[in-house]
Amino acid sequence: MKKLRLSLFSHKYAVCQFHPDKHIPYWALLGDFVSLTRTHEELSIVCQQDNVPGEIEAERGWRCVQVHGAFDFSVAGVHASLAIPLAEADISVLAIATYATDYLLIKEENVERALQVLEQAGHSIER
């Protein structure tokens, strides 16, 4: 797998959980990065932490790393080239894939160490 170009977003993010029938709240759609997943068990929303009301059930304190470049769906190993060195350093991530690229959510307290690990693995980071 080739070495990847990554960017660290400046905002903090929250992963919010709702009943699967819940309407998507307006505040969740504000900001530069939003991810929505609805299953029969839940509605999960990843959004900018500053927009999440305090009473909402959420895991807060995530930072987002974007993988630059569009990858054909047949390209193997993109996520592994990031996840394996992080797992070996005992850093967990929440991966989000879109049609065009991938994103990694990393807890704030682990983000600097994670970026060092990724740089040591040969990836470049824009901060």
C-alpha positions in Angstrom: 0.0 0.0 0.0 1.3 3.4 -0.9 1.9 6.0 1.8 -1.1 8.2 2.4 -1.6 12.0 2.9 -3.8 12.7 5.9 -5.3 15.8 7.5 -6.3 16.4 11.1 -9.5 18.5 11.4 -9.3 21.3 14.0 -12.7 20.6 15.7 -13.6 18.0 18.3 -16.4 15.6 17.4 -19.0 13.6 19.3 -20.7 10.2 18.6 -24.3 10.5 19.5 -26.8 7.7 19.9 -30.6 7.9 19.4 -33.5 5.6 19.1 -33.7 4.3 15.5 -37.0 6.2 14.8 -35.6 9.5 16.0 -35.7 12.4 13.5 -32.3 13.8 12.7 -31.9 16.9 14.9 -31.0 20.2 13.0 -27.9 20.8 15.2 -26.4 17.5 14.0 -26.2 18.8 10.5 -24.2 21.9 11.3 -20.4 21.9 10.9 -17.8 20.6 8.4 -18.2 16.9 9.0 -21.3 14.8 9.8 -21.8 11.1 9.5 -25.2 9.4 9.9 -25.9 5.7 10.4 -29.4 4.3 11.0 -29.9 0.6 11.8 -32.8 -1.3 13.3 -31.1 -0.8 16.7 -30.1 2.8 16.7 -29.4 6.1 14.9 -25.8 7.1 15.3 -24.6 10.6 14.5 -21.0 11.8 14.4 -21.0 15.6 14.4 -19.1 18.6 15.7 -19.0 18.4 19.5 -19.8 22.1 20.1 -23.2 21.7 18.4 -24.3 18.8 20.7 -26.6 19.8 23.6 -25.3 18.7 27.0 -28.2 16.4 27.7 -27.7 14.3 24.6 -26.2 10.8 25.1 -22.9 11.0 23.4 -19.2 9.9 23.5 -17.4 13.2 23.3 -13.8 14.1 22.7 -13.0 12.6 19.2 -10.7 14.1 16.6 -11.1 13.4 12.9 -8.3 12.5 10.5 -9.2 12.6 6.8 -7.5 10.3 4.2 -6.8 12.3 1.0 -7.4 10.8 -2.3 -10.2 9.0 -4.0 -9.9 5.2 -3.9 -11.6 2.8 -6.2 -13.7 0.3 -4.2 -11.4 -2.5 -5.4 -8.3 -1.0 -3.7 -7.3 -3.1 -0.8 -5.3 -2.2 2.3 -6.1 1.5 2.7 -7.7 1.1 6.1 -5.2 -1.6 7.2 -2.2 0.6 6.4 -3.6 3.0 9.1 -5.3 0.7 11.5 -2.5 -1.9 11.9 0.2 0.5 13.1 -2.4 2.2 15.4 -3.5 -1.2 16.8 0.1 -2.2 17.4 0.5 1.0 19.4 -2.7 0.1 21.4 -4.6 3.1 19.9 -8.2 2.4 19.0 -10.0 4.2 16.2 -13.5 4.5 14.8 -13.4 4.3 11.0 -15.9 6.0 8.7 -15.9 5.4 5.0 -17.6 7.5 2.4 -18.0 7.0 -1.3 -14.9 9.1 -1.9 -12.5 8.4 1.0 -12.0 7.3 4.6 -11.9 9.1 8.0 -10.6 8.0 11.3 -11.9 9.2 14.6 -9.3 9.1 17.4 -9.9 10.1 21.0 -8.4 13.5 21.9 -6.0 12.0 24.5 -4.5 9.7 21.9 -4.4 11.9 18.9 -0.8 13.2 19.1 0.6 9.8 19.7 -1.5 8.4 16.9 -0.2 11.0 14.5 3.4 10.1 15.5 2.7 6.5 14.9 1.2 7.2 11.4 4.1 9.4 10.5 6.5 6.7 11.6 4.5 4.3 9.3 5.4 6.7 6.4 2.2 8.6 6.1 2.2 12.5 5.9 0.0 14.6 8.2 -1.3 18.1 7.6 -2.2 19.7 10.9 
